[in-house]
Amino acid sequence: MKHLALFALALAALQAQNIRVVKFSESDPFRMGEVTSRRIIHPGIGAKKTTLNLSVSQNGAEFAQHVHDYSDDTILVLNGEVNLRQGDSLHLFKTGEVAFVPTGQIHGTITAGTGDTTMISFQNPPDLILYTGARDSKKAGNAPPKGVITPGAVKYVRFDKKNGEFTNSALGSNRATGSRHLLKKGQKFQTEVKPAGEQILFVWRGAITVHDGTKTYTAGERDTVFIQGETKLKVTADALSEIIQVQAP
């Protein structure tokens, strides 16, 4: 009976833990205004605490102003430049910068510069309405966003100067922590996920191997390792790699 009980506990732990590699090619498109983005991590694949979206846009393209009623939004410019729009106000932020947008703040983006701009964003918790098109204020028949514009509420920081956390509770981000890891080939770091937590490891550059003590997972550029449930992980760079990590406890 004792061995049976231990087996049941081990089985429950394995069932509670879910690790998968989401290839960028598996992502789904969605459109807001004039920008088509890709949803990588989202409720459609079981995400409950975080999302991950990626967009590539050109000068003048507008991601329509909108509001997240219950979610914080974190937007990173991986390359290029973009204006964060709030009403008639524009704030330019560029490669290596991140904007943290608290719940309820009206916001959108207008791409600037001369080349492609690549951005990722994550909402915590997921905004179930975002992907339906109902938040697209530029779409015919949709109402203007209902929210607030509070001067100074949106926080801007540089993530490319960090090798560690760039958003956390000190910035007002209480639902998730964002981190950047720049790793040379062979360098490692360890991370863990809490029992009800979720974590994202997005590979912007390079490739990584992730080991949970039992299985090994590999992810290349623009791939994402998505983890749900309690586990400890060892992450190893297989080449010079830049990793964006999102921890939603």
C-alpha positions, -999 to 999 in steps of 0.1 A, spaced: 0 0 0 29 23 9 45 18 -26 11 23 -43 6 56 -24 41 68 -34 34 59 -70 1 78 -69 18 109 -56 45 107 -83 19 103 -110 0 133 -97 32 154 -98 39 144 -134 3 152 -144 5 186 -127 37 194 -146 34 202 -183 63 212 -205 61 217 -242 81 234 -269 59 257 -291 75 262 -325 70 297 -340 54 280 -370 26 267 -347 16 303 -338 -17 317 -349 -23 351 -365 -46 378 -352 -51 413 -364 -54 446 -345 -57 478 -366 -31 476 -393 -8 450 -375 -10 413 -378 6 396 -348 11 359 -339 -2 345 -307 23 319 -294 12 312 -259 -25 318 -252 -56 302 -236 -62 281 -267 -32 259 -257 -41 260 -220 -24 291 -207 -41 305 -176 -16 331 -163 3 345 -192 4 349 -229 31 356 -255 25 374 -288 50 385 -315 45 411 -343 65 424 -372 53 457 -386 64 486 -408 66 524 -405 32 539 -399 13 507 -391 -9 511 -360 -18 485 -335 -52 499 -324 -56 516 -291 -73 493 -266 -77 485 -229 -71 453 -209 -98 453 -182 -80 428 -159 -46 423 -174 -12 441 -173 6 444 -207 43 442 -211 57 452 -246 93 447 -257 109 461 -288 133 434 -300 144 455 -330 133 487 -346 113 515 -330 77 523 -322 55 549 -306 33 540 -277 1 559 -283 -23 570 -255 -49 593 -270 -30 620 -288 2 614 -268 31 595 -284 61 581 -266 90 567 -288 107 536 -275 133 516 -294 153 483 -296 161 471 -261 133 490 -244 102 477 -227 69 494 -218 49 481 -188 12 491 -192 -9 486 -160 -45 473 -161 -70 498 -174 -46 521 -193 -56 530 -229 -27 521 -252 -17 512 -287 14 514 -309 24 531 -341 55 517 -358 82 542 -365 116 540 -383 125 528 -417 128 491 -414 108 463 -398 100 465 -361 98 433 -341 80 433 -308 68 407 -283 42 413 -256 28 393 -227 -4 399 -208 -10 387 -173 -34 372 -168 -45 364 -204 -70 388 -220 -96 365 -234 -112 392 -256 -80 404 -272 -79 377 -299 -115 380 -309 -111 415 -325 -136 431 -302 -108 453 -287 -98 467 -322 -109 503 -319 -101 509 -356 -125 482 -367 -157 494 -382 -185 493 -357 -163 489 -327 -165 515 -299 -135 536 -287 -116 520 -258 -130 526 -223 -102 531 -199 -80 558 -185 -48 576 -195 -28 584 -163 4 604 -169 34 584 -156 14 551 -152 32 534 -181 68 526 -171 97 524 -196 129 506 -188 158 491 -208 159 453 -208 190 451 -231 211 464 -202 199 436 -179 211 401 -174 182 393 -151 149 409 -141 136 439 -160 100 440 -147 90 430 -113 69 441 -83 92 471 -78 80 484 -111 44 476 -103 43 443 -121 28 420 -95 14 393 -117 46 384 -136 83 389 -137 102 395 -169 139 386 -173 165 386 -200 193 361 -202 223 366 -225 243 334 -225 274 322 -242 275 287 -256 276 263 -227 264 288 -200 236 276 -178 210 290 -154 185 272 -132 149 282 -127 118 267 -110 80 270 -114 56 270 -84 28 244 -82 2 267 -98 26 288 -118 35 292 -155 67 301 -171 78 311 -206 113 308 -221 113 326 -255 144 322 -276 151 354 -295 185 344 -306 204 312 -305 192 278 -291 188 262 -257 184 228 -241 161 225 -211 163 196 -187 138 189 -159 157 160 -143 139 134 -164 134 147 -200 154 171 -223 137 197 -245 154 218 -273 143 251 -286 157 272 -315 152 308 -325 117 321 -320 107 289 -303 92 290 -268 94 266 -239 61 267 -220 60 253 -185 30 248 -162 31 233 -127 58 227 -102 92 218 -116 129 227 -115 147 233 -147 183 236 -159 187 258 -191 218 255 -212 228 276 -242 237 256 -273 250 288 -290 253 325 -281 217 330 -270 193 357 -258 163 344 -238 133 363 -226 118 346 -195 83 353 -181 75 339 -147 38 340 -136 35 324 -102 
